[in-house]
């Protein structure tokens, strides 16, 4: 079962990963591909949680 906290937590993790990508790419250009793949997985997971939550409750948050 998806909870509201899980949906919000997923969004926060995506934002943290985006911030990490911003700071990591300034110093290490080799990590851009790896960080991009991680962010894509996190965004996909967050979208899945949002869709499941919306189907269960009819609410965005």
VENCORPE-V224384 format. One record per pair of residues at least 6 apart in sequence whose C-alpha atoms are under 7 Angstrom apart, sorted by the first residue. I is the first residue (numbers start at 1). J is the second residue. If there is no record, write none. Layout:
{{I:J} {I:J}}
This chain:
{{2:49} {2:53} {4:61} {7:46} {7:49} {7:50} {10:46} {11:46} {14:39} {14:42} {14:43} {17:39} {21:35} {25:31} {25:32} {54:60}}
